[in-house]
Amino acid sequence: MLKKLYPYTKNVRLQVFLTPMLMILEVIGDIVIPMMMVRLVDQGIAQNDSAFITQQALRMIGIAMISMIFGIISSRLGATAGYGIAGNLRKAAYGAIQNFSYHNLDKISVPSLITRLTSDIDTVGMVAMMSLRMAFRFPFLLLFALIFSFRIHAGLALIFLLMLPLSALVIYLVFRKAIPVFLATRKRVDELNAIIQEQLNGIHVIAAFGRQDHAAKEFERPNQNSLQTELKAVRIINWMNPLSSILFYFTLLFVLYRGGLLVYHGEMLPGTIIGFTTYVFQVMLAVMMITMFIVNFSFAYTSLKRIFEIIDTTSEIKESPHPIEMLPNASVRFDHVCFRYPDYREDTLHDISFSLGAGEHLGIIGPTGSSKSTLVKLIARLYDVDHGAVYIGGINVKEYTLHALRENIGIVLQKNTLISGTIRSNMQWGKADATDEEIIDALKKAQAWEFVSRYPDTLDHEVEQNGGNFSGGQKQRLTIARALIKKPQILILDDSTSALDMATDAKLRRVLKNELSGITTITIAQRIDSLRDCDQILVLDAGRIDAIGTHETLLTTSTIYKDIAESQEGGLSE
């Protein structure tokens, strides 16, 4: 895992190198000072040598100041390095998500992705900073303190041969229990984020139905699960402090008792026992801090695995070795297409075959759950077919570059998503260099200019998050304009006119028929009036083609289509 992390240190490698080096210099200062203290007591104070005392005290202060400076610089460099690594990981993970297929997004939920891009990466950044300092400071402090302890008095230092293995055993036993719980805490956070996202997205629905109490109860279950899992982890880790304290006080008691006897019998000077006791404190501090570091490292290791799961995820949608850059024409053909969602037991689409000439208009209708949206997603390779093939311009869509394919397909999905910014910036998602004239033209064709032109700031009018300051019909027209501005060869409207009034819908259909007649258009709709002028209408039922034909033909050949028409007011009127 650390080997995989190395490339993400690219722009902070100097800080990564200097941080532990300066930290080791700080440790040297901490180790030298107790030895100087021994001389201060045993030579200066014991012999009442004020000149030596002053000289030694100034040396100790000087070393302490230099050590402190090394520590401050090391801390700043460590923070830059740690959070620099976190920033690089976040950028890489976010970039990987941009290349996710719909299949990948089905496997890793959006709430989980948010957790990984935020709290998981923050944890890694914090521990990376700690690692560059603590992973060097305290092991070196432990090593040097042990060496100097044996130099002062090897007999007293033998207590460490008992204390350190016992400390290691405590750490092992605690973490054997703790690590699975750490993994569980992250999963609980994902579940909590999922319910938070769902309820906040639906907060207006909850208020409209007066279901706040019910929503609170639904939230409480994952909230309590997360709390209990975190408390379980804390309870396990809390064993570290009392067990470590027992070992520490046992060691200190032994040193004071044994050292006191040696001083009493004249076999050890008072300064020596003071210096030795300082090294005991340093050894025990190093052990406890190493333990704390391992706790945090375990959290970070879990988080890092989750982050690399994103980075290492590759889309199953691959381009051919020699992909085609241009579409010869915008004809569309499905040839015995079958498709199944990941982890589904049965096919969602069954043996779909039909042809659509360039510039023709296909309507798709059918009962809810008949896989209409799934079908059109296969055209832009948002998913890949399992059997059969989809052709554009007579060429299998798998032969095109994804850029060429999607650049020539304007797709407006069921969920009308606007990005916070302005109307202009939203239109430029469709075409980055779009001029104001091009934007206004697209808005007019989508029947959106009639309300946009009323705003004093027109194209600079603010778009709130998810387009919350627009009505459903306004959002639909803006997303249609965003698709039109790229001047696609194929336009797919997935139930994207459902919120429009009949008059606006009719105007949009006239534009599609007269001004955009050269574009191959596929419209999914529930209203018969939105489809009656299509060259062909495809009726889907449970993922199968029930019938295909014109409006008049289907009224006599398709029971499903006739039932839908009769259920809609004016559905049969001409």
Beta strands, then each sheet from edge to edge (+ up, - down):
strand 1: 332-339
strand 2: 349-356
strand 3: 361-365
strand 4: 387-392
strand 5: 395-396
strand 6: 409-412
strand 7: 421-422
strand 8: 462-463
strand 9: 490-494
strand 10: 520-524
strand 11: 536-541
strand 12: 544-549
sheet 1: 2+ 1- 4+ 5-
sheet 2: 6+ 9+ 10+ 3+ 11+ 12-
sheet 3: 7+ 8-
end
